[in-house]
Amino acid sequence: ITVGAMGDSYYEYLLKMYLQTAKTEPEWKDVWKKAMREMMERLILKTRGGLTYVAEENNGRKKLKMDHLACFVGGMLVYGARTLPAAEVDPQWEPAGAGITETCYQMYHRQPSHLAPEAVEFNNDGTANNDMHVWQSASHYLLRPEAAEAIFYMFYYTGDPKYRRMAGEIYEAIEAHTKTTYGYSAVRDVRSENPQMRNEMETFFLAETMKYLYLTFHPNPRDVLDLDEFVFTTEAHPLRIFRGAASKGGAGAAFLGRS
């Protein structure tokens, strides 16, 4: 069981289908709530040092590992907490989302390059600064967006300036270690103060990572994108919430994002 690779978008889209259909199809919400209840009970763990994370499970056994991909959960939880009917919101969602987002920031902050590895493992008995390590050979950084995504959602809904500081540190590390003449590059080992580039850039870097960072730095993200009117796809393309052909310029506008 994982909310990381090969499963992440499924959980994200359960919530977003409910919201993109203007909350008219509750079956998506109900399945998402059930999944979140199971996740909170079985996968959300915390180290003695204070790091909240999303573990994996294999045949009933916990695997104390978290992919960078799973960092989206921090944003998803606060998104659900702020958009579902108040009576249906689990009070654990937002604090857990904040804790996961902090952990994902620490994935960057604790590395010499201030870039995050592809995956980390945890020592639940470890104290601060000794409870999270790079998992096996997953020391590379692929310019992934999930931490920036979680930071954006936390800032959007809380306005806490600490999330801008987190985003700023990540952006500075990206500029310092991944920028090339004609783009940005993934790096081989974030444990190096000057990591070697891999000469490759995934499309999600511009579509997601840079977009979420930009929106976090904007004086008021709602002036650029109102989440009461739009839902991001898993690749951060905005779709207007569909409220029927008579609203916001018709059915075509609902999908093209035109008013």
N, C-alpha and C positions, 0 to 999 in steps of 0.2 A: 504494500500500500504506500503510495507516494503522491504528494501534490506537486512534485517536481517534474522532471523530464517524462514525457509521454502521457501526462495526466493533467498538467496545470491548466490548460485552456478549457478543459471540460468544466471544472469547478467555477472558473471565472465566468463562463458563458451561461451557466445556470442562473446566476444572479443577473447578468446583463440582459438575458432574454426577457426576464420579468420586467426590467426597467425599460428596455427599448420598446416593448409593447405597451408602454404607459400603464404598467401594473394591472393589465387586464387579463393576464394568463397566469393565475397563481400557482399552477402546477410546477412552474420553473422555480419559483420561490420556495415552495414546500420541499422540493428535492434538495435545493441548496441548503436550507436550514437543517435538514436531516444529515447532509454531508458534513456541515460545520459542527453539528453536535458530536458526530463520531470523531471528527478531527480533534476537537477540543478534548475529548475524553481519552483518545488513544495516542495522539501524535504530538500534542503541544507539551513540551517539557521545559524545564528551567534549571540552569546550573547553579551551584552554590555561589558562583561569582555574579549571578544576576542576569545571565543571558537567556532570553526566551527564544525558543526555536521550534521548527516543525521537523520532527524526526520521520523516519520511515519504518515500515513494519513488514517483516517477511515471515510467513508461517507463524504468526503470533509473537515473534521475537522482535524487540525494538532494535533499530539500527540508528545509532546516534550520529547521523549524517544529515546534512542539509545542502541541497543544491542552491546555487545563486538563483536559479530559475524559481525556486520556492519563495523568494523574497516578495513576490507579488502578493502573497497572502496578507502581508501587513496592510497594504492598501485596500485589498478586497474586504478585509474585516471592517475597517472604518467606513468604507463605502456602504456596506450592508447595514452597519449600525446607524448610519445617517439617512438611509433611504427607505428602509423597510418600515412598516407600521410600528409605532412605538411599543405597542403591546406584544409584538412578536420579537423584539430585539433582545438578544442575550446580553446582559450587562458585561459579560466577559469579553465580548468581541473587540470592542475598542481598546481596552487595556492590552489585550493580547496582540492586537495589531500594532500598537505603539511599541510593545516590547520586541516584536519580530523586526520592526523597522530599525530600532536601535541596534539589534544584533547584526542586521545587514549593513548598517553603517560601520559597525566595528569590524566587519569582514574587510572593509577598505582601510579603516584607520589603523589597524594593528599591523598591516604589512609595510615593509620598508618603502615600497613604491606608492603606498596609499591607493593601490588598485586591488580589487578583490579577486580571489581565486574562483575557479569554477565550482568548487564544492569544499565544504569544511566538515570536520568531525568535532564532537564535543566530549568533554570530560565532565560529567555531571557533578563530580566531587571536587572539581578544580575551582580555585579561587579566581578573583579578577585577574585578567591578563594571562591566565594559565588554564583556561577552560575551553579554548577553541583553537584548532590547528588546521592547517591545510590538509585536505583528505588525500591520502596516497599520492598519486602523480597529477592531481588536478590543480596544479599551481598556475595554470595559464589564465589569461583574462581575454574574453572575447568581445569586449565592449558591450556587455549585456545591459539591458534596461531595467530589470526588475527592481533593483534597489532604488533607482531614481523614480520609478513608478510609485513605489510605496511611499517614498518621501513626498512626492507631489500630492498624493491623496491625503496624507496626514497634514500637510501644510494647508491644502485647500479647505479642509473641514475644521481644522483647529486654529490656523493662523499663527501657530507657535513659531517664532523666528529661529528656533534651534534647527528646524528642518531646512531652512535656507542655508544655515551654516554647514550642515551636513552636505547639502547639494553643492555648495561652494567648494568644499574640500575635494569632493569627487571630481568636479569639473576641473579644478586646478591640476589634479593628478592626471586626468585624461589629456589635458593640454601639454603637460610636462613630459609625458612618457609615450603617448600614442600618436601625436600629431606628425604627419609627414608632409611632403611638398604638395601632394595632391589629395590628401584625405587623412584618414586615421587608421591605425593598424592595431590588431590584436597583439598581445605580447606573450612571451613564452613562460615567464616565471615572475610572479608578482613579489616573490621573496627577495628579489634583487633590487637594489636602490636605483639601478639603471637597466631595466629589463630589455631584453632583445626583442625586436619586433618580428612578427610572423608574416608580414606583408600580405595581410588579408583583412577585409572589412565587410562584415555582414550588413545586409540592408537594414536590419532592425536598429542599427546604431543611429542612423539619421531619422528613421521613421518614429522611433520610440525614445531612445536614450536622450538624444539632444532635445527632443520635443518636451519631454517631462522636465528636464532641467530648465529649459527656457520658461515653461509655464510656472515653475516654482520661483524663478527669479523675477517674474513679471510683477509690478506693483499690485495688481489685482487680477489673478488668473481668471476670475469670472468675466472680466471684460473681454477676454479672448475666447473662452470656452465655458459656457454655462452648463454644468452637469445636470441641471434641471431640464435642459433642452436637448442635450446630446449624450450619447454613450460611446465610449471608445471601444473599438474592436481590440482583439488581443495584440494587434500590430499598431495600436494607437491611431487608427483612422477614425475620425468622428462620424457617427451616424446620428441623424436627428431622431429623437424619440417619435415613434409613429403614433399619432393621435387621430388617425382617420383622414380620408381624402379631403375633408373640408377644412383642415387646419394647416397653417404654415405653408400655404401655397400649393396644397394638393399632395397626392401620393408620391409623385416624382420628387418633390422637395423633401419629403420625409427621408428619402434615402440619399439624395444628393447633397443634403445639408444646405439648400438654398431657401431663402425666405422670399 
